[in-house]
């Protein structure tokens, strides 16, 4: 084993030990903080999730931590009851035959009060624990919990089947439906495979009785459900399933509804949101007023959201925070570009219910804000001890928990008391957790924000941003540069801790993260500007950012690598063909290579038409003009111009960019004499399962190092 290879393995192991904060919860009296973490476990081949606890005094200073962390890896969902009498857990285990079993547990302080085998009940399928549908919520009186699960599938059988002879004592069972075994059932696509139709389930704790709620239209798929304050209804989100289900994850443009459903005999259903909208994150204030995020249910897969409150059946909605075209100012004089978060904290209100605390990407950072519901006034309350990103995790009794991190510093938890109305800018943050240790090289690295603009340009949007991460250099060494455009395309890089970025940084590579025009966090005008400019604006922006850092940083050697996944792979492929002699090697993960063919088979095929500048429709005959437009802006057309050695990391279970896109591109590259290697994993679009992540990151590093001096 070469020293180079050993160094790559060593770095991967070192960084895999750094934990990340994924959640935090304040106790009822705000004296205890429970923190949820995740960390890679290379020997197990999976991620380990654990919790740790801290005790705070009245000044919110940590006075004790509660010993070692507790492994919660097999907990899918958990929720503490309002008075902290109980803790509910949805737990998943596998038996000796490796069959999956799900249990509902209710803990009362130090003993297990209830443990119910949900599979044995045969009332529904798997409980949903994903970020789109998943929920576990207590009623205020602590008598019931609500969650969402897969609807029980009716039994089916062949038209011709021999059955046991019936006897008078035979139990009456559900009559199987003949000929329905192979009916195709749509699911919600990437990372939601197998989730076809959801149902709301209410469990009465004392009696251990379960009710699968009816009363919703057949073409509604509910999720993100919680009890109303009186416990007589539930409020949630429901996505429309007609005319078809389109991929939901990372796509905030799917039509849906905010609804309330009565638990009384009348099963009264109310729709709170207007038609034609995509909605998310319905929350109830301490006063019982609903708020949620919404945007139009069309256009780019992700864009800005309004924060609204009200009930459309009673009066027009009140817009608390509106869309922002370019930039506006907060009450404390800071730039604000609109809301681009896809959720709100589960608890996000001030004690009096008059203010909301939330976080959202803003250009190169995630920022946190307090907004006054009545006036719409907003103040930036982000942690400012160092540059980086602040994400609010919990708000209770006017105490806020937030995680802060940067590209050079992993997650650290902070706590603050929410100041009085009008004084929010005076917020004082105090650390709860210590800062995890990282290799000294990463801690010494520098992060620079680049605000760039095209000169002599007639485009309606000319500016964009980038983040430059530069390792500490000793002895006059020269650094290769890794150019890394994000996927999406409507997402953005932020100065937040990234395992991948830290890994490549300590390999001795400077990294340029480009938030090209079309990125979120910079206003709606920027998002819309990329439409009809695929392979144009994004490529020009990456090249300008690249030229800028090559000119300004004398530490760079001039060796440039490319890395990108999904839509970032499309940008990388275009860069490699536009500037064939500039790049030394390329790594792509599930790259988008041909919009024309992806527009027929991907779970979010609407995005291909939209990005090419056409409204998405499946009515009538396919448009030749549209197909040609999508093909012309695709990298596949230009594969013969590429020279840089290319490694492709593909997921055979990818629903977002099916792996045949990468395979076809690889064949074209090889036919034109380009050194090409393909890795095909049994994984989805993210390639994030631990063993797959380990293999593709290490092989990407080795691919770059192999071509460093060639």
MOZITA-V910325 format. One record per run of one state. SS is the DSSP state (A for helix, B for strand, O for the rest). FROM is the first residue (numbers start at 1). LEN is the number of residues. If there is no record, write none. Layout:
# MOZITA-V910325
ss->SS from->FROM len->LEN
ss->SS from->FROM len->LEN
This chain:
# MOZITA-V910325
ss->O from->1 len->2
ss->A from->3 len->14
ss->O from->17 len->3
ss->B from->20 len->7
ss->O from->27 len->5
ss->B from->32 len->10
ss->O from->42 len->4
ss->B from->46 len->11
ss->O from->57 len->5
ss->B from->62 len->4
ss->O from->66 len->4
ss->B from->70 len->2
ss->O from->72 len->3
ss->B from->75 len->6
ss->O from->81 len->6
ss->B from->87 len->8
ss->O from->95 len->5
ss->B from->100 len->9
ss->O from->109 len->2
ss->B from->111 len->7
ss->A from->118 len->4
ss->O from->122 len->5
ss->B from->127 len->1
ss->O from->128 len->8
ss->B from->136 len->3
ss->O from->139 len->5
ss->B from->144 len->7
ss->O from->151 len->5
ss->B from->156 len->2
ss->O from->158 len->19
ss->B from->177 len->2
ss->O from->179 len->19
ss->B from->198 len->7
ss->O from->205 len->4
ss->B from->209 len->4
ss->O from->213 len->7
ss->B from->220 len->8
ss->O from->228 len->5
ss->B from->233 len->8
ss->O from->241 len->15
ss->B from->256 len->7
ss->O from->263 len->6
ss->B from->269 len->3
ss->O from->272 len->5
ss->B from->277 len->8
ss->O from->285 len->5
ss->B from->290 len->7
ss->O from->297 len->8
ss->B from->305 len->5
ss->O from->310 len->8
ss->B from->318 len->4
ss->O from->322 len->6
ss->B from->328 len->2
ss->O from->330 len->5
ss->B from->335 len->2
ss->O from->337 len->2
ss->B from->339 len->1
ss->O from->340 len->9
ss->B from->349 len->1
ss->O from->350 len->5
ss->B from->355 len->8
ss->O from->363 len->2
ss->B from->365 len->8
ss->O from->373 len->5
ss->B from->378 len->3
ss->O from->381 len->8
ss->B from->389 len->8
ss->O from->397 len->2
ss->B from->399 len->8
ss->O from->407 len->2
ss->B from->409 len->9
ss->O from->418 len->6
ss->A from->424 len->3
ss->O from->427 len->3
ss->B from->430 len->2
ss->O from->432 len->8
ss->A from->440 len->4
ss->O from->444 len->2
ss->B from->446 len->8
ss->O from->454 len->9
ss->B from->463 len->8
ss->O from->471 len->8
ss->B from->479 len->7
ss->O from->486 len->13
ss->A from->499 len->8
ss->O from->507 len->2
ss->B from->509 len->7
ss->O from->516 len->8
ss->A from->524 len->6
ss->O from->530 len->7
ss->A from->537 len->16
ss->O from->553 len->3
ss->B from->556 len->10
ss->O from->566 len->1
ss->A from->567 len->12
ss->O from->579 len->6
ss->B from->585 len->5
ss->O from->590 len->5
ss->A from->595 len->7
ss->O from->602 len->4
ss->A from->606 len->7
ss->O from->613 len->11
ss->A from->624 len->9
ss->O from->633 len->2
ss->A from->635 len->7
ss->O from->642 len->3
ss->B from->645 len->7
ss->O from->652 len->8
ss->A from->660 len->12
ss->O from->672 len->4
ss->B from->676 len->6
ss->O from->682 len->8
ss->A from->690 len->17
ss->O from->707 len->4
